[in-house]
Amino acid sequence: MEIVQHVAEDTLEQYSMQTLSEAEAEPVEKHLLMCRYCRDQLVNITAFVTAMLGAAAKIREDEQV
C-alpha cells in the first residue's frame, strides 16, 4: 500500500498566488499530476483566493470614491 502525503494548504495557496519559487513549485506540480485530492483542493483554494482578491480590489475602489 502506498501512503501519499498531500501538499499543505498554505503551500497550495502560495502556488495558486504564484508566489513560490520555481524550485518550490516543481515538486508541487509533480504531485498535482498524480493526486486528484490536491488538484481538487487547488481548485477550491484558487476560487477562494480569486474571490478575496476581487473583494479587496472592490474595497480599495470604494475607498477611493
mmCIF file of the N, C-alpha and C atoms, coordinates in Angstrom:
data_MODEL
# 
_entry.id   MODEL 
# 
loop_
_atom_site.group_PDB 
_atom_site.id 
_atom_site.type_symbol 
_atom_site.label_atom_id 
_atom_site.label_alt_id 
_atom_site.label_comp_id 
_atom_site.label_asym_id 
_atom_site.label_entity_id 
_atom_site.label_seq_id 
_atom_site.pdbx_PDB_ins_code 
_atom_site.Cartn_x 
_atom_site.Cartn_y 
_atom_site.Cartn_z 
_atom_site.occupancy 
_atom_site.B_iso_or_equiv 
_atom_site.pdbx_formal_charge 
_atom_site.auth_seq_id 
_atom_site.auth_comp_id 
_atom_site.auth_asym_id 
_atom_site.auth_atom_id 
_atom_site.pdbx_PDB_model_num 
ATOM 1   N N  . MET A 1 1  ? 0.841   -1.176 0.000   1.00 0.00 ? 1  MET A N  1 
ATOM 2   C CA . MET A 1 1  ? 0.000   0.000  0.000   1.00 0.00 ? 1  MET A CA 1 
ATOM 3   C C  . MET A 1 1  ? 0.890   1.244  0.000   1.00 0.00 ? 1  MET A C  1 
ATOM 4   N N  . GLU A 1 2  ? 0.543   2.192  -0.835  1.00 0.00 ? 2  GLU A N  1 
ATOM 5   C CA . GLU A 1 2  ? 1.304   3.443  -0.936  1.00 0.00 ? 2  GLU A CA 1 
ATOM 6   C C  . GLU A 1 2  ? 0.642   4.513  -0.074  1.00 0.00 ? 2  GLU A C  1 
ATOM 7   N N  . ILE A 1 3  ? 1.432   5.163  0.754   1.00 0.00 ? 3  ILE A N  1 
ATOM 8   C CA . ILE A 1 3  ? 0.934   6.261  1.586   1.00 0.00 ? 3  ILE A CA 1 
ATOM 9   C C  . ILE A 1 3  ? 1.308   7.562  0.894   1.00 0.00 ? 3  ILE A C  1 
ATOM 10  N N  . VAL A 1 4  ? 0.303   8.371  0.630   1.00 0.00 ? 4  VAL A N  1 
ATOM 11  C CA . VAL A 1 4  ? 0.520   9.621  -0.089  1.00 0.00 ? 4  VAL A CA 1 
ATOM 12  C C  . VAL A 1 4  ? 0.374   10.789 0.881   1.00 0.00 ? 4  VAL A C  1 
ATOM 13  N N  . GLN A 1 5  ? 1.392   11.622 0.948   1.00 0.00 ? 5  GLN A N  1 
ATOM 14  C CA . GLN A 1 5  ? 1.281   12.846 1.720   1.00 0.00 ? 5  GLN A CA 1 
ATOM 15  C C  . GLN A 1 5  ? 0.804   13.935 0.772   1.00 0.00 ? 5  GLN A C  1 
ATOM 16  N N  . HIS A 1 6  ? -0.172  14.688 1.224   1.00 0.00 ? 6  HIS A N  1 
ATOM 17  C CA . HIS A 1 6  ? -0.726  15.750 0.401   1.00 0.00 ? 6  HIS A CA 1 
ATOM 18  C C  . HIS A 1 6  ? 0.060   17.044 0.605   1.00 0.00 ? 6  HIS A C  1 
ATOM 19  N N  . VAL A 1 7  ? -0.068  17.940 -0.358  1.00 0.00 ? 7  VAL A N  1 
ATOM 20  C CA . VAL A 1 7  ? 0.556   19.257 -0.276  1.00 0.00 ? 7  VAL A CA 1 
ATOM 21  C C  . VAL A 1 7  ? -0.214  20.073 0.771   1.00 0.00 ? 7  VAL A C  1 
ATOM 22  N N  . ALA A 1 8  ? 0.498   20.773 1.628   1.00 0.00 ? 8  ALA A N  1 
ATOM 23  C CA . ALA A 1 8  ? -0.130  21.592 2.664   1.00 0.00 ? 8  ALA A CA 1 
ATOM 24  C C  . ALA A 1 8  ? -0.970  22.698 2.023   1.00 0.00 ? 8  ALA A C  1 
ATOM 25  N N  . GLU A 1 9  ? -2.069  23.050 2.684   1.00 0.00 ? 9  GLU A N  1 
ATOM 26  C CA . GLU A 1 9  ? -2.966  24.081 2.150   1.00 0.00 ? 9  GLU A CA 1 
ATOM 27  C C  . GLU A 1 9  ? -2.261  25.409 1.934   1.00 0.00 ? 9  GLU A C  1 
ATOM 28  N N  . ASP A 1 10 ? -1.398  25.796 2.863   1.00 0.00 ? 10 ASP A N  1 
ATOM 29  C CA . ASP A 1 10 ? -0.714  27.080 2.697   1.00 0.00 ? 10 ASP A CA 1 
ATOM 30  C C  . ASP A 1 10 ? 0.218   27.046 1.486   1.00 0.00 ? 10 ASP A C  1 
ATOM 31  N N  . THR A 1 11 ? 0.803   25.894 1.205   1.00 0.00 ? 11 THR A N  1 
ATOM 32  C CA . THR A 1 11 ? 1.651   25.765 0.019   1.00 0.00 ? 11 THR A CA 1 
ATOM 33  C C  . THR A 1 11 ? 0.807   25.835 -1.250  1.00 0.00 ? 11 THR A C  1 
ATOM 34  N N  . LEU A 1 12 ? -0.369  25.187 -1.234  1.00 0.00 ? 12 LEU A N  1 
ATOM 35  C CA . LEU A 1 12 ? -1.264  25.276 -2.386  1.00 0.00 ? 12 LEU A CA 1 
ATOM 36  C C  . LEU A 1 12 ? -1.730  26.719 -2.600  1.00 0.00 ? 12 LEU A C  1 
ATOM 37  N N  . GLU A 1 13 ? -1.962  27.436 -1.509  1.00 0.00 ? 13 GLU A N  1 
ATOM 38  C CA . GLU A 1 13 ? -2.360  28.846 -1.625  1.00 0.00 ? 13 GLU A CA 1 
ATOM 39  C C  . GLU A 1 13 ? -1.237  29.667 -2.256  1.00 0.00 ? 13 GLU A C  1 
ATOM 40  N N  . GLN A 1 14 ? -0.016  29.439 -1.805  1.00 0.00 ? 14 GLN A N  1 
ATOM 41  C CA . GLN A 1 14 ? 1.124   30.154 -2.389  1.00 0.00 ? 14 GLN A CA 1 
ATOM 42  C C  . GLN A 1 14 ? 1.301   29.772 -3.857  1.00 0.00 ? 14 GLN A C  1 
ATOM 43  N N  . TYR A 1 15 ? 1.088   28.515 -4.177  1.00 0.00 ? 15 TYR A N  1 
ATOM 44  C CA . TYR A 1 15 ? 1.182   28.062 -5.569  1.00 0.00 ? 15 TYR A CA 1 
ATOM 45  C C  . TYR A 1 15 ? 0.109   28.767 -6.409  1.00 0.00 ? 15 TYR A C  1 
ATOM 46  N N  . SER A 1 16 ? -1.098  28.821 -5.869  1.00 0.00 ? 16 SER A N  1 
ATOM 47  C CA . SER A 1 16 ? -2.210  29.475 -6.564  1.00 0.00 ? 16 SER A CA 1 
ATOM 48  C C  . SER A 1 16 ? -1.921  30.949 -6.821  1.00 0.00 ? 16 SER A C  1 
ATOM 49  N N  . MET A 1 17 ? -1.265  31.585 -5.864  1.00 0.00 ? 17 MET A N  1 
ATOM 50  C CA . MET A 1 17 ? -0.952  33.011 -5.984  1.00 0.00 ? 17 MET A CA 1 
ATOM 51  C C  . MET A 1 17 ? 0.361   33.244 -6.733  1.00 0.00 ? 17 MET A C  1 
ATOM 52  N N  . GLN A 1 18 ? 0.993   32.156 -7.170  1.00 0.00 ? 18 GLN A N  1 
ATOM 53  C CA . GLN A 1 18 ? 2.246   32.204 -7.923  1.00 0.00 ? 18 GLN A CA 1 
ATOM 54  C C  . GLN A 1 18 ? 3.349   32.913 -7.143  1.00 0.00 ? 18 GLN A C  1 
ATOM 55  N N  . THR A 1 19 ? 3.420   32.605 -5.839  1.00 0.00 ? 19 THR A N  1 
ATOM 56  C CA . THR A 1 19 ? 4.449   33.215 -5.009  1.00 0.00 ? 19 THR A CA 1 
ATOM 57  C C  . THR A 1 19 ? 5.549   32.228 -4.614  1.00 0.00 ? 19 THR A C  1 
ATOM 58  N N  . LEU A 1 20 ? 5.461   30.992 -5.111  1.00 0.00 ? 20 LEU A N  1 
ATOM 59  C CA . LEU A 1 20 ? 6.521   30.020 -4.870  1.00 0.00 ? 20 LEU A CA 1 
ATOM 60  C C  . LEU A 1 20 ? 7.629   30.215 -5.900  1.00 0.00 ? 20 LEU A C  1 
ATOM 61  N N  . SER A 1 21 ? 8.845   29.948 -5.470  1.00 0.00 ? 21 SER A N  1 
ATOM 62  C CA . SER A 1 21 ? 9.946   29.965 -6.432  1.00 0.00 ? 21 SER A CA 1 
ATOM 63  C C  . SER A 1 21 ? 9.783   28.774 -7.375  1.00 0.00 ? 21 SER A C  1 
ATOM 64  N N  . GLU A 1 22 ? 10.514  28.791 -8.454  1.00 0.00 ? 22 GLU A N  1 
ATOM 65  C CA . GLU A 1 22 ? 10.459  27.685 -9.413  1.00 0.00 ? 22 GLU A CA 1 
ATOM 66  C C  . GLU A 1 22 ? 10.841  26.375 -8.728  1.00 0.00 ? 22 GLU A C  1 
ATOM 67  N N  . ALA A 1 23 ? 11.856  26.421 -7.886  1.00 0.00 ? 23 ALA A N  1 
ATOM 68  C CA . ALA A 1 23 ? 12.304  25.220 -7.175  1.00 0.00 ? 23 ALA A CA 1 
ATOM 69  C C  . ALA A 1 23 ? 11.241  24.711 -6.205  1.00 0.00 ? 23 ALA A C  1 
ATOM 70  N N  . GLU A 1 24 ? 10.496  25.621 -5.579  1.00 0.00 ? 24 GLU A N  1 
ATOM 71  C CA . GLU A 1 24 ? 9.431   25.223 -4.663  1.00 0.00 ? 24 GLU A CA 1 
ATOM 72  C C  . GLU A 1 24 ? 8.207   24.717 -5.415  1.00 0.00 ? 24 GLU A C  1 
ATOM 73  N N  . ALA A 1 25 ? 7.924   25.302 -6.574  1.00 0.00 ? 25 ALA A N  1 
ATOM 74  C CA . ALA A 1 25 ? 6.738   24.936 -7.339  1.00 0.00 ? 25 ALA A CA 1 
ATOM 75  C C  . ALA A 1 25 ? 6.880   23.582 -8.030  1.00 0.00 ? 25 ALA A C  1 
ATOM 76  N N  . GLU A 1 26 ? 8.084   23.224 -8.398  1.00 0.00 ? 26 GLU A N  1 
ATOM 77  C CA . GLU A 1 26 ? 8.288   21.992 -9.173  1.00 0.00 ? 26 GLU A CA 1 
ATOM 78  C C  . GLU A 1 26 ? 7.745   20.738 -8.473  1.00 0.00 ? 26 GLU A C  1 
ATOM 79  N N  . PRO A 1 27 ? 8.083   20.486 -7.199  1.00 0.00 ? 27 PRO A N  1 
ATOM 80  C CA . PRO A 1 27 ? 7.529   19.287 -6.560  1.00 0.00 ? 27 PRO A CA 1 
ATOM 81  C C  . PRO A 1 27 ? 6.008   19.356 -6.382  1.00 0.00 ? 27 PRO A C  1 
ATOM 82  N N  . VAL A 1 28 ? 5.482   20.553 -6.204  1.00 0.00 ? 28 VAL A N  1 
ATOM 83  C CA . VAL A 1 28 ? 4.032   20.717 -6.099  1.00 0.00 ? 28 VAL A CA 1 
ATOM 84  C C  . VAL A 1 28 ? 3.385   20.306 -7.419  1.00 0.00 ? 28 VAL A C  1 
ATOM 85  N N  . GLU A 1 29 ? 3.934   20.784 -8.516  1.00 0.00 ? 29 GLU A N  1 
ATOM 86  C CA . GLU A 1 29 ? 3.383   20.447 -9.832  1.00 0.00 ? 29 GLU A CA 1 
ATOM 87  C C  . GLU A 1 29 ? 3.459   18.951 -10.105 1.00 0.00 ? 29 GLU A C  1 
ATOM 88  N N  . LYS A 1 30 ? 4.557   18.325 -9.735  1.00 0.00 ? 30 LYS A N  1 
ATOM 89  C CA . LYS A 1 30 ? 4.686   16.876 -9.917  1.00 0.00 ? 30 LYS A CA 1 
ATOM 90  C C  . LYS A 1 30 ? 3.634   16.139 -9.098  1.00 0.00 ? 30 LYS A C  1 
ATOM 91  N N  . HIS A 1 31 ? 3.429   16.581 -7.869  1.00 0.00 ? 31 HIS A N  1 
ATOM 92  C CA . HIS A 1 31 ? 2.427   15.955 -7.010  1.00 0.00 ? 31 HIS A CA 1 
ATOM 93  C C  . HIS A 1 31 ? 1.024   16.142 -7.585  1.00 0.00 ? 31 HIS A C  1 
ATOM 94  N N  . LEU A 1 32 ? 0.741   17.335 -8.066  1.00 0.00 ? 32 LEU A N  1 
ATOM 95  C CA . LEU A 1 32 ? -0.586  17.615 -8.611  1.00 0.00 ? 32 LEU A CA 1 
ATOM 96  C C  . LEU A 1 32 ? -0.913  16.726 -9.811  1.00 0.00 ? 32 LEU A C  1 
ATOM 97  N N  . LEU A 1 33 ? 0.100   16.324 -10.555 1.00 0.00 ? 33 LEU A N  1 
ATOM 98  C CA . LEU A 1 33 ? -0.130  15.429 -11.692 1.00 0.00 ? 33 LEU A CA 1 
ATOM 99  C C  . LEU A 1 33 ? -0.669  14.077 -11.248 1.00 0.00 ? 33 LEU A C  1 
ATOM 100 N N  . MET A 1 34 ? -0.330  13.677 -10.033 1.00 0.00 ? 34 MET A N  1 
ATOM 101 C CA . MET A 1 34 ? -0.703  12.354 -9.552  1.00 0.00 ? 34 MET A CA 1 
ATOM 102 C C  . MET A 1 34 ? -1.836  12.342 -8.533  1.00 0.00 ? 34 MET A C  1 
ATOM 103 N N  . CYS A 1 35 ? -2.140  13.473 -7.945  1.00 0.00 ? 35 CYS A N  1 
ATOM 104 C CA . CYS A 1 35 ? -3.052  13.494 -6.793  1.00 0.00 ? 35 CYS A CA 1 
ATOM 105 C C  . CYS A 1 35 ? -4.324  14.298 -7.085  1.00 0.00 ? 35 CYS A C  1 
ATOM 106 N N  . ARG A 1 36 ? -5.396  13.572 -7.282  1.00 0.00 ? 36 ARG A N  1 
ATOM 107 C CA . ARG A 1 36 ? -6.689  14.225 -7.550  1.00 0.00 ? 36 ARG A CA 1 
ATOM 108 C C  . ARG A 1 36 ? -7.150  15.069 -6.351  1.00 0.00 ? 36 ARG A C  1 
ATOM 109 N N  . TYR A 1 37 ? -6.922  14.565 -5.141  1.00 0.00 ? 37 TYR A N  1 
ATOM 110 C CA . TYR A 1 37 ? -7.339  15.295 -3.943  1.00 0.00 ? 37 TYR A CA 1 
ATOM 111 C C  . TYR A 1 37 ? -6.710  16.687 -3.910  1.00 0.00 ? 37 TYR A C  1 
ATOM 112 N N  . CYS A 1 38 ? -5.401  16.755 -4.141  1.00 0.00 ? 38 CYS A N  1 
ATOM 113 C CA . CYS A 1 38 ? -4.723  18.052 -4.103  1.00 0.00 ? 38 CYS A CA 1 
ATOM 114 C C  . CYS A 1 38 ? -5.136  18.943 -5.268  1.00 0.00 ? 38 CYS A C  1 
ATOM 115 N N  . ARG A 1 39 ? -5.410  18.352 -6.422  1.00 0.00 ? 39 ARG A N  1 
ATOM 116 C CA . ARG A 1 39 ? -5.926  19.155 -7.550  1.00 0.00 ? 39 ARG A CA 1 
ATOM 117 C C  . ARG A 1 39 ? -7.270  19.760 -7.189  1.00 0.00 ? 39 ARG A C  1 
ATOM 118 N N  . ASP A 1 40 ? -8.141  18.971 -6.555  1.00 0.00 ? 40 ASP A N  1 
ATOM 119 C CA . ASP A 1 40 ? -9.440  19.492 -6.121  1.00 0.00 ? 40 ASP A CA 1 
ATOM 120 C C  . ASP A 1 40 ? -9.268  20.588 -5.077  1.00 0.00 ? 40 ASP A C  1 
ATOM 121 N N  . GLN A 1 41 ? -8.338  20.379 -4.143  1.00 0.00 ? 41 GLN A N  1 
ATOM 122 C CA . GLN A 1 41 ? -8.052  21.409 -3.140  1.00 0.00 ? 41 GLN A CA 1 
ATOM 123 C C  . GLN A 1 41 ? -7.556  22.686 -3.801  1.00 0.00 ? 41 GLN A C  1 
ATOM 124 N N  . LEU A 1 42 ? -6.699  22.537 -4.804  1.00 0.00 ? 42 LEU A N  1 
ATOM 125 C CA . LEU A 1 42 ? -6.165  23.704 -5.511  1.00 0.00 ? 42 LEU A CA 1 
ATOM 126 C C  . LEU A 1 42 ? -7.281  24.478 -6.203  1.00 0.00 ? 42 LEU A C  1 
ATOM 127 N N  . VAL A 1 43 ? -8.226  23.782 -6.799  1.00 0.00 ? 43 VAL A N  1 
ATOM 128 C CA . VAL A 1 43 ? -9.369  24.449 -7.445  1.00 0.00 ? 43 VAL A CA 1 
ATOM 129 C C  . VAL A 1 43 ? -10.134 25.273 -6.410  1.00 0.00 ? 43 VAL A C  1 
ATOM 130 N N  . ASN A 1 44 ? -10.403 24.681 -5.254  1.00 0.00 ? 44 ASN A N  1 
ATOM 131 C CA . ASN A 1 44 ? -11.139 25.400 -4.202  1.00 0.00 ? 44 ASN A CA 1 
ATOM 132 C C  . ASN A 1 44 ? -10.344 26.584 -3.663  1.00 0.00 ? 44 ASN A C  1 
ATOM 133 N N  . ILE A 1 45 ? -9.068  26.384 -3.435  1.00 0.00 ? 45 ILE A N  1 
ATOM 134 C CA . ILE A 1 45 ? -8.218  27.458 -2.924  1.00 0.00 ? 45 ILE A CA 1 
ATOM 135 C C  . ILE A 1 45 ? -8.108  28.586 -3.941  1.00 0.00 ? 45 ILE A C  1 
ATOM 136 N N  . THR A 1 46 ? -7.954  28.239 -5.207  1.00 0.00 ? 46 THR A N  1 
ATOM 137 C CA . THR A 1 46 ? -7.858  29.260 -6.254  1.00 0.00 ? 46 THR A CA 1 
ATOM 138 C C  . THR A 1 46 ? -9.143  30.074 -6.334  1.00 0.00 ? 46 THR A C  1 
ATOM 139 N N  . ALA A 1 47 ? -10.285 29.414 -6.206  1.00 0.00 ? 47 ALA A N  1 
ATOM 140 C CA . ALA A 1 47 ? -11.572 30.130 -6.216  1.00 0.00 ? 47 ALA A CA 1 
ATOM 141 C C  . ALA A 1 47 ? -11.651 31.091 -5.029  1.00 0.00 ? 47 ALA A C  1 
ATOM 142 N N  . PHE A 1 48 ? -11.202 30.635 -3.863  1.00 0.00 ? 48 PHE A N  1 
ATOM 143 C CA . PHE A 1 48 ? -11.216 31.478 -2.673  1.00 0.00 ? 48 PHE A CA 1 
ATOM 144 C C  . PHE A 1 48 ? -10.273 32.676 -2.827  1.00 0.00 ? 48 PHE A C  1 
ATOM 145 N N  . VAL A 1 49 ? -9.055  32.406 -3.280  1.00 0.00 ? 49 VAL A N  1 
ATOM 146 C CA . VAL A 1 49 ? -8.068  33.479 -3.470  1.00 0.00 ? 49 VAL A CA 1 
ATOM 147 C C  . VAL A 1 49 ? -8.589  34.498 -4.477  1.00 0.00 ? 49 VAL A C  1 
ATOM 148 N N  . THR A 1 50 ? -9.156  34.029 -5.570  1.00 0.00 ? 50 THR A N  1 
ATOM 149 C CA . THR A 1 50 ? -9.703  34.922 -6.590  1.00 0.00 ? 50 THR A CA 1 
ATOM 150 C C  . THR A 1 50 ? -10.820 35.790 -6.012  1.00 0.00 ? 50 THR A C  1 
ATOM 151 N N  . ALA A 1 51 ? -11.706 35.178 -5.221  1.00 0.00 ? 51 ALA A N  1 
ATOM 152 C CA . ALA A 1 51 ? -12.799 35.929 -4.603  1.00 0.00 ? 51 ALA A CA 1 
ATOM 153 C C  . ALA A 1 51 ? -12.268 36.975 -3.629  1.00 0.00 ? 51 ALA A C  1 
ATOM 154 N N  . MET A 1 52 ? -11.277 36.602 -2.830  1.00 0.00 ? 52 MET A N  1 
ATOM 155 C CA . MET A 1 52 ? -10.719 37.540 -1.845  1.00 0.00 ? 52 MET A CA 1 
ATOM 156 C C  . MET A 1 52 ? -9.978  38.689 -2.531  1.00 0.00 ? 52 MET A C  1 
ATOM 157 N N  . LEU A 1 53 ? -9.236  38.387 -3.578  1.00 0.00 ? 53 LEU A N  1 
ATOM 158 C CA . LEU A 1 53 ? -8.552  39.458 -4.312  1.00 0.00 ? 53 LEU A CA 1 
ATOM 159 C C  . LEU A 1 53 ? -9.567  40.399 -4.959  1.00 0.00 ? 53 LEU A C  1 
ATOM 160 N N  . GLY A 1 54 ? -10.650 39.847 -5.484  1.00 0.00 ? 54 GLY A N  1 
ATOM 161 C CA . GLY A 1 54 ? -11.703 40.677 -6.070  1.00 0.00 ? 54 GLY A CA 1 
ATOM 162 C C  . GLY A 1 54 ? -12.379 41.544 -5.029  1.00 0.00 ? 54 GLY A C  1 
ATOM 163 N N  . ALA A 1 55 ? -12.650 40.976 -3.859  1.00 0.00 ? 55 ALA A N  1 
ATOM 164 C CA . ALA A 1 55 ? -13.279 41.739 -2.782  1.00 0.00 ? 55 ALA A CA 1 
ATOM 165 C C  . ALA A 1 55 ? -12.353 42.851 -2.296  1.00 0.00 ? 55 ALA A C  1 
ATOM 166 N N  . ALA A 1 56 ? -11.073 42.540 -2.167  1.00 0.00 ? 56 ALA A N  1 
ATOM 167 C CA . ALA A 1 56 ? -10.113 43.554 -1.726  1.00 0.00 ? 56 ALA A CA 1 
ATOM 168 C C  . ALA A 1 56 ? -10.019 44.683 -2.740  1.00 0.00 ? 56 ALA A C  1 
ATOM 169 N N  . ALA A 1 57 ? -10.026 44.350 -4.020  1.00 0.00 ? 57 ALA A N  1 
ATOM 170 C CA . ALA A 1 57 ? -9.975  45.380 -5.062  1.00 0.00 ? 57 ALA A CA 1 
ATOM 171 C C  . ALA A 1 57 ? -11.219 46.257 -5.003  1.00 0.00 ? 57 ALA A C  1 
ATOM 172 N N  . LYS A 1 58 ? -12.369 45.635 -4.757  1.00 0.00 ? 58 LYS A N  1 
ATOM 173 C CA . LYS A 1 58 ? -13.624 46.385 -4.667  1.00 0.00 ? 58 LYS A CA 1 
ATOM 174 C C  . LYS A 1 58 ? -13.593 47.337 -3.473  1.00 0.00 ? 58 LYS A C  1 
ATOM 175 N N  . ILE A 1 59 ? -13.081 46.882 -2.353  1.00 0.00 ? 59 ILE A N  1 
ATOM 176 C CA . ILE A 1 59 ? -12.988 47.721 -1.152  1.00 0.00 ? 59 ILE A CA 1 
ATOM 177 C C  . ILE A 1 59 ? -12.066 48.908 -1.425  1.00 0.00 ? 59 ILE A C  1 
ATOM 178 N N  . ARG A 1 60 ? -10.908 48.647 -2.040  1.00 0.00 ? 60 ARG A N  1 
ATOM 179 C CA . ARG A 1 60 ? -9.979  49.752 -2.360  1.00 0.00 ? 60 ARG A CA 1 
ATOM 180 C C  . ARG A 1 60 ? -10.643 50.742 -3.307  1.00 0.00 ? 60 ARG A C  1 
ATOM 181 N N  . GLU A 1 61 ? -11.379 50.224 -4.282  1.00 0.00 ? 61 GLU A N  1 
ATOM 182 C CA . GLU A 1 61 ? -12.077 51.079 -5.239  1.00 0.00 ? 61 GLU A CA 1 
ATOM 183 C C  . GLU A 1 61 ? -13.099 51.949 -4.541  1.00 0.00 ? 61 GLU A C  1 
ATOM 184 N N  . ASP A 1 62 ? -13.888 51.335 -3.635  1.00 0.00 ? 62 ASP A N  1 
ATOM 185 C CA . ASP A 1 62 ? -14.908 52.081 -2.898  1.00 0.00 ? 62 ASP A CA 1 
ATOM 186 C C  . ASP A 1 62 ? -14.307 53.136 -1.976  1.00 0.00 ? 62 ASP A C  1 
ATOM 187 N N  . GLU A 1 63 ? -13.128 52.845 -1.424  1.00 0.00 ? 63 GLU A N  1 
ATOM 188 C CA . GLU A 1 63 ? -12.471 53.802 -0.536  1.00 0.00 ? 63 GLU A CA 1 
ATOM 189 C C  . GLU A 1 63 ? -11.957 55.016 -1.272  1.00 0.00 ? 63 GLU A C  1 
ATOM 190 N N  . GLN A 1 64 ? -11.685 54.879 -2.557  1.00 0.00 ? 64 GLN A N  1 
ATOM 191 C CA . GLN A 1 64 ? -11.144 55.984 -3.354  1.00 0.00 ? 64 GLN A CA 1 
ATOM 192 C C  . GLN A 1 64 ? -12.250 56.930 -3.829  1.00 0.00 ? 64 GLN A C  1 
ATOM 193 N N  . VAL A 1 65 ? -13.472 56.509 -3.703  1.00 0.00 ? 65 VAL A N  1 
ATOM 194 C CA . VAL A 1 65 ? -14.600 57.331 -4.173  1.00 0.00 ? 65 VAL A CA 1 
ATOM 195 C C  . VAL A 1 65 ? -14.958 58.365 -3.168  1.00 0.00 ? 65 VAL A C  1 
# 
